């Protein structure tokens, strides 16, 4: 789906308005959070995956507790 979107001033920031078809394609609804991922070709919008933040928090906890072991494994 290729769509041209206009950047609009919102206070001191900028924003875009996503058409309903694009929200449907993303599997998102008004009020939900989208993830923005930087790629070599630009940016990618994704619907936020349920439980992703909990998984990342668990991973950060393990990485903090096992820092030395992970450093050794990375060699």
CHARMM internal coordinates of N, CA and C (Angstrom, degrees):
IC EDIT
DIST 1 N 1 CA 1.4439
DIST 1 CA 1 C 1.5268
ANGL 1 N 1 CA 1 C 108.20
DIST 1 C 2 N 1.2964
ANGL 1 CA 1 C 2 N 117.11
DIHE 1 N 1 CA 1 C 2 N 114.86
DIST 2 N 2 CA 1.4593
ANGL 1 C 2 N 2 CA 122.27
DIHE 1 CA 1 C 2 N 2 CA 176.71
DIST 2 CA 2 C 1.5184
ANGL 2 N 2 CA 2 C 108.56
DIHE 1 C 2 N 2 CA 2 C -106.86
DIST 2 C 3 N 1.3189
ANGL 2 CA 2 C 3 N 116.16
DIHE 2 N 2 CA 2 C 3 N 123.47
DIST 3 N 3 CA 1.4490
ANGL 2 C 3 N 3 CA 122.05
DIHE 2 CA 2 C 3 N 3 CA -179.07
DIST 3 CA 3 C 1.5207
ANGL 3 N 3 CA 3 C 108.62
DIHE 2 C 3 N 3 CA 3 C -138.05
DIST 3 C 4 N 1.3087
ANGL 3 CA 3 C 4 N 116.91
DIHE 3 N 3 CA 3 C 4 N 141.86
DIST 4 N 4 CA 1.4531
ANGL 3 C 4 N 4 CA 121.44
DIHE 3 CA 3 C 4 N 4 CA 174.66
DIST 4 CA 4 C 1.5194
ANGL 4 N 4 CA 4 C 108.04
DIHE 3 C 4 N 4 CA 4 C -93.97
DIST 4 C 5 N 1.3304
ANGL 4 CA 4 C 5 N 116.26
DIHE 4 N 4 CA 4 C 5 N 128.56
DIST 5 N 5 CA 1.4598
ANGL 4 C 5 N 5 CA 121.79
DIHE 4 CA 4 C 5 N 5 CA -179.75
DIST 5 CA 5 C 1.5169
ANGL 5 N 5 CA 5 C 108.99
DIHE 4 C 5 N 5 CA 5 C -120.52
DIST 5 C 6 N 1.3109
ANGL 5 CA 5 C 6 N 116.76
DIHE 5 N 5 CA 5 C 6 N 143.96
DIST 6 N 6 CA 1.4539
ANGL 5 C 6 N 6 CA 122.40
DIHE 5 CA 5 C 6 N 6 CA 180.00
DIST 6 CA 6 C 1.5223
ANGL 6 N 6 CA 6 C 109.69
DIHE 5 C 6 N 6 CA 6 C -98.25
DIST 6 C 7 N 1.3296
ANGL 6 CA 6 C 7 N 116.27
DIHE 6 N 6 CA 6 C 7 N 136.01
DIST 7 N 7 CA 1.4633
ANGL 6 C 7 N 7 CA 121.55
DIHE 6 CA 6 C 7 N 7 CA 177.16
DIST 7 CA 7 C 1.5292
ANGL 7 N 7 CA 7 C 107.53
DIHE 6 C 7 N 7 CA 7 C -82.77
DIST 7 C 8 N 1.3263
ANGL 7 CA 7 C 8 N 115.67
DIHE 7 N 7 CA 7 C 8 N 129.18
DIST 8 N 8 CA 1.4579
ANGL 7 C 8 N 8 CA 122.67
DIHE 7 CA 7 C 8 N 8 CA -176.56
DIST 8 CA 8 C 1.5160
ANGL 8 N 8 CA 8 C 109.90
DIHE 7 C 8 N 8 CA 8 C -117.51
DIST 8 C 9 N 1.3232
ANGL 8 CA 8 C 9 N 117.23
DIHE 8 N 8 CA 8 C 9 N 143.89
DIST 9 N 9 CA 1.4679
ANGL 8 C 9 N 9 CA 121.59
DIHE 8 CA 8 C 9 N 9 CA 177.22
DIST 9 CA 9 C 1.5221
ANGL 9 N 9 CA 9 C 108.45
DIHE 8 C 9 N 9 CA 9 C -77.32
DIST 9 C 10 N 1.3411
ANGL 9 CA 9 C 10 N 115.80
DIHE 9 N 9 CA 9 C 10 N 129.65
DIST 10 N 10 CA 1.4605
ANGL 9 C 10 N 10 CA 122.83
DIHE 9 CA 9 C 10 N 10 CA 176.80
DIST 10 CA 10 C 1.5218
ANGL 10 N 10 CA 10 C 106.70
DIHE 9 C 10 N 10 CA 10 C -129.46
DIST 10 C 11 N 1.3250
ANGL 10 CA 10 C 11 N 117.42
DIHE 10 N 10 CA 10 C 11 N 97.08
DIST 11 N 11 CA 1.4614
ANGL 10 C 11 N 11 CA 120.78
DIHE 10 CA 10 C 11 N 11 CA -175.63
DIST 11 CA 11 C 1.5133
ANGL 11 N 11 CA 11 C 109.59
DIHE 10 C 11 N 11 CA 11 C 63.74
DIST 11 C 12 N 1.3443
ANGL 11 CA 11 C 12 N 117.22
DIHE 11 N 11 CA 11 C 12 N -126.26
DIST 12 N 12 CA 1.4633
ANGL 11 C 12 N 12 CA 121.73
DIHE 11 CA 11 C 12 N 12 CA 176.46
DIST 12 CA 12 C 1.5172
ANGL 12 N 12 CA 12 C 112.06
DIHE 11 C 12 N 12 CA 12 C -92.44
DIST 12 C 13 N 1.3259
ANGL 12 CA 12 C 13 N 117.26
DIHE 12 N 12 CA 12 C 13 N 6.24
DIST 13 N 13 CA 1.4536
ANGL 12 C 13 N 13 CA 122.00
DIHE 12 CA 12 C 13 N 13 CA -177.65
DIST 13 CA 13 C 1.5203
ANGL 13 N 13 CA 13 C 110.06
DIHE 12 C 13 N 13 CA 13 C -114.94
DIST 13 C 14 N 1.3162
ANGL 13 CA 13 C 14 N 114.91
DIHE 13 N 13 CA 13 C 14 N -174.65
DIST 14 N 14 CA 1.4600
ANGL 13 C 14 N 14 CA 122.11
DIHE 13 CA 13 C 14 N 14 CA 176.89
DIST 14 CA 14 C 1.5183
ANGL 14 N 14 CA 14 C 107.94
DIHE 13 C 14 N 14 CA 14 C -130.30
DIST 14 C 15 N 1.3139
ANGL 14 CA 14 C 15 N 115.99
DIHE 14 N 14 CA 14 C 15 N 153.12
DIST 15 N 15 CA 1.4559
ANGL 14 C 15 N 15 CA 119.46
DIHE 14 CA 14 C 15 N 15 CA -179.73
DIST 15 CA 15 C 1.5122
ANGL 15 N 15 CA 15 C 111.46
DIHE 14 C 15 N 15 CA 15 C -151.32
DIST 15 C 16 N 1.3018
ANGL 15 CA 15 C 16 N 115.51
DIHE 15 N 15 CA 15 C 16 N 168.46
DIST 16 N 16 CA 1.4599
ANGL 15 C 16 N 16 CA 122.31
DIHE 15 CA 15 C 16 N 16 CA 175.28
DIST 16 CA 16 C 1.5183
ANGL 16 N 16 CA 16 C 108.18
DIHE 15 C 16 N 16 CA 16 C -126.98
DIST 16 C 17 N 1.3017
ANGL 16 CA 16 C 17 N 116.12
DIHE 16 N 16 CA 16 C 17 N 155.21
DIST 17 N 17 CA 1.4575
ANGL 16 C 17 N 17 CA 121.61
DIHE 16 CA 16 C 17 N 17 CA 176.40
DIST 17 CA 17 C 1.5134
ANGL 17 N 17 CA 17 C 107.32
DIHE 16 C 17 N 17 CA 17 C -106.48
DIST 17 C 18 N 1.3364
ANGL 17 CA 17 C 18 N 116.12
DIHE 17 N 17 CA 17 C 18 N 123.36
DIST 18 N 18 CA 1.4611
ANGL 17 C 18 N 18 CA 120.81
DIHE 17 CA 17 C 18 N 18 CA 179.95
DIST 18 CA 18 C 1.5220
ANGL 18 N 18 CA 18 C 109.64
DIHE 17 C 18 N 18 CA 18 C -90.88
DIST 18 C 19 N 1.3327
ANGL 18 CA 18 C 19 N 117.48
DIHE 18 N 18 CA 18 C 19 N 127.71
DIST 19 N 19 CA 1.4591
ANGL 18 C 19 N 19 CA 119.83
DIHE 18 CA 18 C 19 N 19 CA 176.44
DIST 19 CA 19 C 1.5253
ANGL 19 N 19 CA 19 C 110.95
DIHE 18 C 19 N 19 CA 19 C -64.23
DIST 19 C 20 N 1.3105
ANGL 19 CA 19 C 20 N 116.63
DIHE 19 N 19 CA 19 C 20 N 154.67
DIST 20 N 20 CA 1.4645
ANGL 19 C 20 N 20 CA 122.57
DIHE 19 CA 19 C 20 N 20 CA -178.57
DIST 20 CA 20 C 1.5315
ANGL 20 N 20 CA 20 C 111.38
DIHE 19 C 20 N 20 CA 20 C -55.73
DIST 20 C 21 N 1.3335
ANGL 20 CA 20 C 21 N 117.45
DIHE 20 N 20 CA 20 C 21 N -38.01
DIST 21 N 21 CA 1.4734
ANGL 20 C 21 N 21 CA 120.55
DIHE 20 CA 20 C 21 N 21 CA 179.72
DIST 21 CA 21 C 1.5262
ANGL 21 N 21 CA 21 C 110.98
DIHE 20 C 21 N 21 CA 21 C -62.15
DIST 21 C 22 N 1.3304
ANGL 21 CA 21 C 22 N 116.34
DIHE 21 N 21 CA 21 C 22 N -38.14
DIST 22 N 22 CA 1.4608
ANGL 21 C 22 N 22 CA 120.01
DIHE 21 CA 21 C 22 N 22 CA 179.84
DIST 22 CA 22 C 1.5243
ANGL 22 N 22 CA 22 C 110.60
DIHE 21 C 22 N 22 CA 22 C -69.66
DIST 22 C 23 N 1.3273
ANGL 22 CA 22 C 23 N 117.38
DIHE 22 N 22 CA 22 C 23 N -40.64
DIST 23 N 23 CA 1.4658
ANGL 22 C 23 N 23 CA 120.41
DIHE 22 CA 22 C 23 N 23 CA 176.10
DIST 23 CA 23 C 1.5212
ANGL 23 N 23 CA 23 C 110.48
DIHE 22 C 23 N 23 CA 23 C -60.47
DIST 23 C 24 N 1.3256
ANGL 23 CA 23 C 24 N 115.98
DIHE 23 N 23 CA 23 C 24 N -41.80
DIST 24 N 24 CA 1.4584
ANGL 23 C 24 N 24 CA 120.27
DIHE 23 CA 23 C 24 N 24 CA 178.85
DIST 24 CA 24 C 1.5237
ANGL 24 N 24 CA 24 C 110.67
DIHE 23 C 24 N 24 CA 24 C -63.07
DIST 24 C 25 N 1.3263
ANGL 24 CA 24 C 25 N 116.57
DIHE 24 N 24 CA 24 C 25 N -41.64
DIST 25 N 25 CA 1.4676
ANGL 24 C 25 N 25 CA 121.28
DIHE 24 CA 24 C 25 N 25 CA 178.78
DIST 25 CA 25 C 1.5257
ANGL 25 N 25 CA 25 C 111.23
DIHE 24 C 25 N 25 CA 25 C -62.81
DIST 25 C 26 N 1.3322
ANGL 25 CA 25 C 26 N 116.96
DIHE 25 N 25 CA 25 C 26 N -36.06
DIST 26 N 26 CA 1.4654
ANGL 25 C 26 N 26 CA 121.74
DIHE 25 CA 25 C 26 N 26 CA 177.83
DIST 26 CA 26 C 1.5207
ANGL 26 N 26 CA 26 C 112.62
DIHE 25 C 26 N 26 CA 26 C -76.31
DIST 26 C 27 N 1.3221
ANGL 26 CA 26 C 27 N 116.04
DIHE 26 N 26 CA 26 C 27 N -16.16
DIST 27 N 27 CA 1.4621
ANGL 26 C 27 N 27 CA 119.22
DIHE 26 CA 26 C 27 N 27 CA -175.47
DIST 27 CA 27 C 1.5134
ANGL 27 N 27 CA 27 C 111.18
DIHE 26 C 27 N 27 CA 27 C 74.98
DIST 27 C 28 N 1.3363
ANGL 27 CA 27 C 28 N 116.49
DIHE 27 N 27 CA 27 C 28 N 29.94
DIST 28 N 28 CA 1.4594
ANGL 27 C 28 N 28 CA 121.70
DIHE 27 CA 27 C 28 N 28 CA -177.49
DIST 28 CA 28 C 1.5216
ANGL 28 N 28 CA 28 C 109.79
DIHE 27 C 28 N 28 CA 28 C -119.36
DIST 28 C 29 N 1.3175
ANGL 28 CA 28 C 29 N 115.14
DIHE 28 N 28 CA 28 C 29 N 160.86
DIST 29 N 29 CA 1.4487
ANGL 28 C 29 N 29 CA 121.73
DIHE 28 CA 28 C 29 N 29 CA 177.15
DIST 29 CA 29 C 1.5195
ANGL 29 N 29 CA 29 C 109.38
DIHE 28 C 29 N 29 CA 29 C -127.88
DIST 29 C 30 N 1.3166
ANGL 29 CA 29 C 30 N 116.39
DIHE 29 N 29 CA 29 C 30 N 165.94
DIST 30 N 30 CA 1.4565
ANGL 29 C 30 N 30 CA 121.88
DIHE 29 CA 29 C 30 N 30 CA 179.32
DIST 30 CA 30 C 1.5312
ANGL 30 N 30 CA 30 C 108.99
DIHE 29 C 30 N 30 CA 30 C -58.64
DIST 30 C 31 N 1.3247
ANGL 30 CA 30 C 31 N 116.31
DIHE 30 N 30 CA 30 C 31 N 132.30
DIST 31 N 31 CA 1.4578
ANGL 30 C 31 N 31 CA 121.97
DIHE 30 CA 30 C 31 N 31 CA 179.77
DIST 31 CA 31 C 1.5131
ANGL 31 N 31 CA 31 C 113.97
DIHE 30 C 31 N 31 CA 31 C 96.79
DIST 31 C 32 N 1.3358
ANGL 31 CA 31 C 32 N 117.90
DIHE 31 N 31 CA 31 C 32 N -14.89
DIST 32 N 32 CA 1.4658
ANGL 31 C 32 N 32 CA 120.56
DIHE 31 CA 31 C 32 N 32 CA 178.52
DIST 32 CA 32 C 1.5212
ANGL 32 N 32 CA 32 C 110.24
DIHE 31 C 32 N 32 CA 32 C -79.39
DIST 32 C 33 N 1.3133
ANGL 32 CA 32 C 33 N 115.56
DIHE 32 N 32 CA 32 C 33 N 166.36
DIST 33 N 33 CA 1.4592
ANGL 32 C 33 N 33 CA 122.23
DIHE 32 CA 32 C 33 N 33 CA 179.51
DIST 33 CA 33 C 1.5153
ANGL 33 N 33 CA 33 C 109.54
DIHE 32 C 33 N 33 CA 33 C -100.78
DIST 33 C 34 N 1.3376
ANGL 33 CA 33 C 34 N 116.04
DIHE 33 N 33 CA 33 C 34 N 137.73
DIST 34 N 34 CA 1.4587
ANGL 33 C 34 N 34 CA 121.58
DIHE 33 CA 33 C 34 N 34 CA 175.50
DIST 34 CA 34 C 1.5209
ANGL 34 N 34 CA 34 C 108.92
DIHE 33 C 34 N 34 CA 34 C -108.62
DIST 34 C 35 N 1.3193
ANGL 34 CA 34 C 35 N 116.10
DIHE 34 N 34 CA 34 C 35 N 148.45
DIST 35 N 35 CA 1.4623
ANGL 34 C 35 N 35 CA 121.52
DIHE 34 CA 34 C 35 N 35 CA 173.74
DIST 35 CA 35 C 1.5218
ANGL 35 N 35 CA 35 C 107.87
DIHE 34 C 35 N 35 CA 35 C -95.28
DIST 35 C 36 N 1.3210
ANGL 35 CA 35 C 36 N 116.63
DIHE 35 N 35 CA 35 C 36 N 137.37
DIST 36 N 36 CA 1.4568
ANGL 35 C 36 N 36 CA 122.00
DIHE 35 CA 35 C 36 N 36 CA 177.09
DIST 36 CA 36 C 1.5210
ANGL 36 N 36 CA 36 C 106.78
DIHE 35 C 36 N 36 CA 36 C -110.78
DIST 36 C 37 N 1.3340
ANGL 36 CA 36 C 37 N 116.07
DIHE 36 N 36 CA 36 C 37 N 122.78
DIST 37 N 37 CA 1.4626
ANGL 36 C 37 N 37 CA 122.10
DIHE 36 CA 36 C 37 N 37 CA -178.07
DIST 37 CA 37 C 1.5241
ANGL 37 N 37 CA 37 C 108.28
DIHE 36 C 37 N 37 CA 37 C -117.05
DIST 37 C 38 N 1.3334
ANGL 37 CA 37 C 38 N 116.83
DIHE 37 N 37 CA 37 C 38 N 129.34
DIST 38 N 38 CA 1.4553
ANGL 37 C 38 N 38 CA 121.07
DIHE 37 CA 37 C 38 N 38 CA 176.68
DIST 38 CA 38 C 1.5271
ANGL 38 N 38 CA 38 C 108.33
DIHE 37 C 38 N 38 CA 38 C -82.65
DIST 38 C 39 N 1.3325
ANGL 38 CA 38 C 39 N 116.43
DIHE 38 N 38 CA 38 C 39 N 128.88
DIST 39 N 39 CA 1.4606
ANGL 38 C 39 N 39 CA 122.51
DIHE 38 CA 38 C 39 N 39 CA 178.87
DIST 39 CA 39 C 1.5238
ANGL 39 N 39 CA 39 C 108.60
DIHE 38 C 39 N 39 CA 39 C -122.82
DIST 39 C 40 N 1.3247
ANGL 39 CA 39 C 40 N 118.65
DIHE 39 N 39 CA 39 C 40 N 166.13
DIST 40 N 40 CA 1.4691
ANGL 39 C 40 N 40 CA 119.76
DIHE 39 CA 39 C 40 N 40 CA 177.78
DIST 40 CA 40 C 1.5314
ANGL 40 N 40 CA 40 C 112.55
DIHE 39 C 40 N 40 CA 40 C -58.45
DIST 40 C 41 N 1.3306
ANGL 40 CA 40 C 41 N 117.30
DIHE 40 N 40 CA 40 C 41 N -28.00
DIST 41 N 41 CA 1.4525
ANGL 40 C 41 N 41 CA 120.80
DIHE 40 CA 40 C 41 N 41 CA -178.83
DIST 41 CA 41 C 1.5175
ANGL 41 N 41 CA 41 C 114.44
DIHE 40 C 41 N 41 CA 41 C -91.17
DIST 41 C 42 N 1.3122
ANGL 41 CA 41 C 42 N 119.22
DIHE 41 N 41 CA 41 C 42 N -2.47
DIST 42 N 42 CA 1.4656
ANGL 41 C 42 N 42 CA 122.00
DIHE 41 CA 41 C 42 N 42 CA -178.49
DIST 42 CA 42 C 1.5133
ANGL 42 N 42 CA 42 C 110.79
DIHE 41 C 42 N 42 CA 42 C 145.00
DIST 42 C 43 N 1.3380
ANGL 42 CA 42 C 43 N 115.95
DIHE 42 N 42 CA 42 C 43 N -126.42
DIST 43 N 43 CA 1.4608
ANGL 42 C 43 N 43 CA 120.46
DIHE 42 CA 42 C 43 N 43 CA 177.59
DIST 43 CA 43 C 1.5165
ANGL 43 N 43 CA 43 C 109.28
DIHE 42 C 43 N 43 CA 43 C -128.00
DIST 43 C 44 N 1.3103
ANGL 43 CA 43 C 44 N 115.30
DIHE 43 N 43 CA 43 C 44 N 159.21
DIST 44 N 44 CA 1.4606
ANGL 43 C 44 N 44 CA 121.79
DIHE 43 CA 43 C 44 N 44 CA 179.49
DIST 44 CA 44 C 1.5230
ANGL 44 N 44 CA 44 C 107.62
DIHE 43 C 44 N 44 CA 44 C -131.78
DIST 44 C 45 N 1.3300
ANGL 44 CA 44 C 45 N 115.72
DIHE 44 N 44 CA 44 C 45 N 131.97
DIST 45 N 45 CA 1.4624
ANGL 44 C 45 N 45 CA 121.48
DIHE 44 CA 44 C 45 N 45 CA 175.98
DIST 45 CA 45 C 1.5125
ANGL 45 N 45 CA 45 C 108.44
DIHE 44 C 45 N 45 CA 45 C -98.12
DIST 45 C 46 N 1.3152
ANGL 45 CA 45 C 46 N 116.28
DIHE 45 N 45 CA 45 C 46 N 135.24
DIST 46 N 46 CA 1.4631
ANGL 45 C 46 N 46 CA 121.46
DIHE 45 CA 45 C 46 N 46 CA 178.16
DIST 46 CA 46 C 1.5181
ANGL 46 N 46 CA 46 C 109.41
DIHE 45 C 46 N 46 CA 46 C -135.29
DIST 46 C 47 N 1.3146
ANGL 46 CA 46 C 47 N 115.82
DIHE 46 N 46 CA 46 C 47 N 144.97
DIST 47 N 47 CA 1.4599
ANGL 46 C 47 N 47 CA 119.62
DIHE 46 CA 46 C 47 N 47 CA 171.54
DIST 47 CA 47 C 1.5163
ANGL 47 N 47 CA 47 C 106.85
DIHE 46 C 47 N 47 CA 47 C -66.51
DIST 47 C 48 N 1.3119
ANGL 47 CA 47 C 48 N 116.82
DIHE 47 N 47 CA 47 C 48 N 139.51
DIST 48 N 48 CA 1.4566
ANGL 47 C 48 N 48 CA 120.90
DIHE 47 CA 47 C 48 N 48 CA -178.18
DIST 48 CA 48 C 1.5215
ANGL 48 N 48 CA 48 C 109.97
DIHE 47 C 48 N 48 CA 48 C -66.52
DIST 48 C 49 N 1.3269
ANGL 48 CA 48 C 49 N 115.60
DIHE 48 N 48 CA 48 C 49 N 132.05
DIST 49 N 49 CA 1.4548
ANGL 48 C 49 N 49 CA 120.27
DIHE 48 CA 48 C 49 N 49 CA -179.47
DIST 49 CA 49 C 1.5232
ANGL 49 N 49 CA 49 C 110.10
DIHE 48 C 49 N 49 CA 49 C -80.81
DIST 49 C 50 N 1.3346
ANGL 49 CA 49 C 50 N 117.11
DIHE 49 N 49 CA 49 C 50 N 132.81
DIST 50 N 50 CA 1.4692
ANGL 49 C 50 N 50 CA 118.84
DIHE 49 CA 49 C 50 N 50 CA 179.30
DIST 50 CA 50 C 1.5282
ANGL 50 N 50 CA 50 C 110.81
DIHE 49 C 50 N 50 CA 50 C -63.79
DIST 50 C 51 N 1.3026
ANGL 50 CA 50 C 51 N 116.06
DIHE 50 N 50 CA 50 C 51 N 133.46
DIST 51 N 51 CA 1.4599
ANGL 50 C 51 N 51 CA 120.94
DIHE 50 CA 50 C 51 N 51 CA 177.65
DIST 51 CA 51 C 1.5155
ANGL 51 N 51 CA 51 C 114.50
DIHE 50 C 51 N 51 CA 51 C 85.24
DIST 51 C 52 N 1.3423
ANGL 51 CA 51 C 52 N 118.57
DIHE 51 N 51 CA 51 C 52 N -3.79
DIST 52 N 52 CA 1.4623
ANGL 51 C 52 N 52 CA 120.92
DIHE 51 CA 51 C 52 N 52 CA -176.51
DIST 52 CA 52 C 1.5240
ANGL 52 N 52 CA 52 C 111.27
DIHE 51 C 52 N 52 CA 52 C -62.33
DIST 52 C 53 N 1.3298
ANGL 52 CA 52 C 53 N 117.40
DIHE 52 N 52 CA 52 C 53 N -45.06
DIST 53 N 53 CA 1.4653
ANGL 52 C 53 N 53 CA 120.26
DIHE 52 CA 52 C 53 N 53 CA -179.20
DIST 53 CA 53 C 1.5273
ANGL 53 N 53 CA 53 C 111.62
DIHE 52 C 53 N 53 CA 53 C -63.25
DIST 53 C 54 N 1.3197
ANGL 53 CA 53 C 54 N 117.53
DIHE 53 N 53 CA 53 C 54 N -36.96
DIST 54 N 54 CA 1.4703
ANGL 53 C 54 N 54 CA 120.57
DIHE 53 CA 53 C 54 N 54 CA 177.73
DIST 54 CA 54 C 1.5284
ANGL 54 N 54 CA 54 C 110.04
DIHE 53 C 54 N 54 CA 54 C -65.74
DIST 54 C 55 N 1.3322
ANGL 54 CA 54 C 55 N 117.27
DIHE 54 N 54 CA 54 C 55 N -39.67
DIST 55 N 55 CA 1.4626
ANGL 54 C 55 N 55 CA 121.09
DIHE 54 CA 54 C 55 N 55 CA 177.70
DIST 55 CA 55 C 1.5240
ANGL 55 N 55 CA 55 C 110.97
DIHE 54 C 55 N 55 CA 55 C -64.86
DIST 55 C 56 N 1.3374
ANGL 55 CA 55 C 56 N 116.70
DIHE 55 N 55 CA 55 C 56 N -41.82
DIST 56 N 56 CA 1.4575
ANGL 55 C 56 N 56 CA 120.11
DIHE 55 CA 55 C 56 N 56 CA 179.48
DIST 56 CA 56 C 1.5225
ANGL 56 N 56 CA 56 C 111.22
DIHE 55 C 56 N 56 CA 56 C -66.91
DIST 56 C 57 N 1.3123
ANGL 56 CA 56 C 57 N 117.94
DIHE 56 N 56 CA 56 C 57 N -37.50
DIST 57 N 57 CA 1.4676
ANGL 56 C 57 N 57 CA 120.97
DIHE 56 CA 56 C 57 N 57 CA 177.45
DIST 57 CA 57 C 1.5246
ANGL 57 N 57 CA 57 C 110.34
DIHE 56 C 57 N 57 CA 57 C -63.33
DIST 57 C 58 N 1.3341
ANGL 57 CA 57 C 58 N 116.76
DIHE 57 N 57 CA 57 C 58 N -41.60
DIST 58 N 58 CA 1.4644
ANGL 57 C 58 N 58 CA 120.76
DIHE 57 CA 57 C 58 N 58 CA 178.13
DIST 58 CA 58 C 1.5281
ANGL 58 N 58 CA 58 C 110.31
DIHE 57 C 58 N 58 CA 58 C -64.55
DIST 58 C 59 N 1.3367
ANGL 58 CA 58 C 59 N 116.93
DIHE 58 N 58 CA 58 C 59 N -41.52
DIST 59 N 59 CA 1.4630
ANGL 58 C 59 N 59 CA 121.08
DIHE 58 CA 58 C 59 N 59 CA 179.72
DIST 59 CA 59 C 1.5301
ANGL 59 N 59 CA 59 C 110.66
DIHE 58 C 59 N 59 CA 59 C -64.80
DIST 59 C 60 N 1.3367
ANGL 59 CA 59 C 60 N 117.34
DIHE 59 N 59 CA 59 C 60 N -42.76
DIST 60 N 60 CA 1.4695
ANGL 59 C 60 N 60 CA 120.47
DIHE 59 CA 59 C 60 N 60 CA 177.93
DIST 60 CA 60 C 1.5231
ANGL 60 N 60 CA 60 C 111.21
DIHE 59 C 60 N 60 CA 60 C -62.02
DIST 60 C 61 N 1.3279
ANGL 60 CA 60 C 61 N 117.10
DIHE 60 N 60 CA 60 C 61 N -38.52
DIST 61 N 61 CA 1.4619
ANGL 60 C 61 N 61 CA 121.68
DIHE 60 CA 60 C 61 N 61 CA 178.61
DIST 61 CA 61 C 1.5247
ANGL 61 N 61 CA 61 C 110.55
DIHE 60 C 61 N 61 CA 61 C -62.99
DIST 61 C 62 N 1.3310
ANGL 61 CA 61 C 62 N 116.92
DIHE 61 N 61 CA 61 C 62 N -46.43
DIST 62 N 62 CA 1.4687
ANGL 61 C 62 N 62 CA 121.06
DIHE 61 CA 61 C 62 N 62 CA 179.36
DIST 62 CA 62 C 1.5218
ANGL 62 N 62 CA 62 C 109.95
DIHE 61 C 62 N 62 CA 62 C -63.75
DIST 62 C 63 N 1.3416
ANGL 62 CA 62 C 63 N 117.06
DIHE 62 N 62 CA 62 C 63 N -43.36
DIST 63 N 63 CA 1.4689
ANGL 62 C 63 N 63 CA 119.93
DIHE 62 CA 62 C 63 N 63 CA -179.27
DIST 63 CA 63 C 1.5248
ANGL 63 N 63 CA 63 C 111.06
DIHE 62 C 63 N 63 CA 63 C -63.37
DIST 63 C 64 N 1.3194
ANGL 63 CA 63 C 64 N 117.63
DIHE 63 N 63 CA 63 C 64 N -36.19
DIST 64 N 64 CA 1.4626
ANGL 63 C 64 N 64 CA 120.65
DIHE 63 CA 63 C 64 N 64 CA 179.20
DIST 64 CA 64 C 1.5253
ANGL 64 N 64 CA 64 C 111.08
DIHE 63 C 64 N 64 CA 64 C -69.76
DIST 64 C 65 N 1.3415
ANGL 64 CA 64 C 65 N 116.61
DIHE 64 N 64 CA 64 C 65 N -40.46
DIST 65 N 65 CA 1.4656
ANGL 64 C 65 N 65 CA 120.07
DIHE 64 CA 64 C 65 N 65 CA -177.95
DIST 65 CA 65 C 1.5221
ANGL 65 N 65 CA 65 C 112.26
DIHE 64 C 65 N 65 CA 65 C -76.39
DIST 65 C 66 N 1.3081
ANGL 65 CA 65 C 66 N 118.23
DIHE 65 N 65 CA 65 C 66 N -30.00
DIST 66 N 66 CA 1.4744
ANGL 65 C 66 N 66 CA 122.20
DIHE 65 CA 65 C 66 N 66 CA -175.24
DIST 66 CA 66 C 1.5223
ANGL 66 N 66 CA 66 C 112.59
DIHE 65 C 66 N 66 CA 66 C -114.01
DIST 66 C 67 N 1.3278
ANGL 66 CA 66 C 67 N 115.81
DIHE 66 N 66 CA 66 C 67 N 36.56
DIST 67 N 67 CA 1.4605
ANGL 66 C 67 N 67 CA 121.08
DIHE 66 CA 66 C 67 N 67 CA -175.32
DIST 67 CA 67 C 1.5295
ANGL 67 N 67 CA 67 C 112.71
DIHE 66 C 67 N 67 CA 67 C -58.15
DIST 67 C 68 N 1.3408
ANGL 67 CA 67 C 68 N 116.23
DIHE 67 N 67 CA 67 C 68 N -46.43
DIST 68 N 68 CA 1.4783
ANGL 67 C 68 N 68 CA 119.45
DIHE 67 CA 67 C 68 N 68 CA -178.26
DIST 68 CA 68 C 1.5204
ANGL 68 N 68 CA 68 C 111.49
DIHE 67 C 68 N 68 CA 68 C -65.55
DIST 68 C 69 N 1.3181
ANGL 68 CA 68 C 69 N 117.72
DIHE 68 N 68 CA 68 C 69 N -42.83
DIST 69 N 69 CA 1.4679
ANGL 68 C 69 N 69 CA 120.65
DIHE 68 CA 68 C 69 N 69 CA 179.91
DIST 69 CA 69 C 1.5248
ANGL 69 N 69 CA 69 C 110.59
DIHE 68 C 69 N 69 CA 69 C -63.38
DIST 69 C 70 N 1.3068
ANGL 69 CA 69 C 70 N 117.56
DIHE 69 N 69 CA 69 C 70 N -41.43
DIST 70 N 70 CA 1.4633
ANGL 69 C 70 N 70 CA 120.58
DIHE 69 CA 69 C 70 N 70 CA 179.54
DIST 70 CA 70 C 1.5237
ANGL 70 N 70 CA 70 C 110.84
DIHE 69 C 70 N 70 CA 70 C -67.28
DIST 70 C 71 N 1.3336
ANGL 70 CA 70 C 71 N 116.25
DIHE 70 N 70 CA 70 C 71 N -36.19
DIST 71 N 71 CA 1.4652
ANGL 70 C 71 N 71 CA 119.40
DIHE 70 CA 70 C 71 N 71 CA 177.91
DIST 71 CA 71 C 1.5293
ANGL 71 N 71 CA 71 C 110.52
DIHE 70 C 71 N 71 CA 71 C -63.99
DIST 71 C 72 N 1.3457
ANGL 71 CA 71 C 72 N 116.56
DIHE 71 N 71 CA 71 C 72 N -40.73
DIST 72 N 72 CA 1.4677
ANGL 71 C 72 N 72 CA 120.67
DIHE 71 CA 71 C 72 N 72 CA 178.13
DIST 72 CA 72 C 1.5219
ANGL 72 N 72 CA 72 C 111.14
DIHE 71 C 72 N 72 CA 72 C -65.89
DIST 72 C 73 N 1.3222
ANGL 72 CA 72 C 73 N 117.13
DIHE 72 N 72 CA 72 C 73 N -40.66
DIST 73 N 73 CA 1.4630
ANGL 72 C 73 N 73 CA 120.77
DIHE 72 CA 72 C 73 N 73 CA 179.47
DIST 73 CA 73 C 1.5300
ANGL 73 N 73 CA 73 C 112.07
DIHE 72 C 73 N 73 CA 73 C -66.10
DIST 73 C 74 N 1.3201
ANGL 73 CA 73 C 74 N 116.87
DIHE 73 N 73 CA 73 C 74 N -27.60
DIST 74 N 74 CA 1.4602
ANGL 73 C 74 N 74 CA 121.33
DIHE 73 CA 73 C 74 N 74 CA -177.97
DIST 74 CA 74 C 1.5372
ANGL 74 N 74 CA 74 C 112.27
DIHE 73 C 74 N 74 CA 74 C -76.61
DIST 74 C 75 N 1.3306
ANGL 74 CA 74 C 75 N 117.64
DIHE 74 N 74 CA 74 C 75 N -12.65
DIST 75 N 75 CA 1.4779
ANGL 74 C 75 N 75 CA 120.71
DIHE 74 CA 74 C 75 N 75 CA -178.74
DIST 75 CA 75 C 1.5073
ANGL 75 N 75 CA 75 C 111.80
DIHE 74 C 75 N 75 CA 75 C -71.25
END
COOR INIT
IC SEED 1 N 1 CA 1 C
IC BUILD
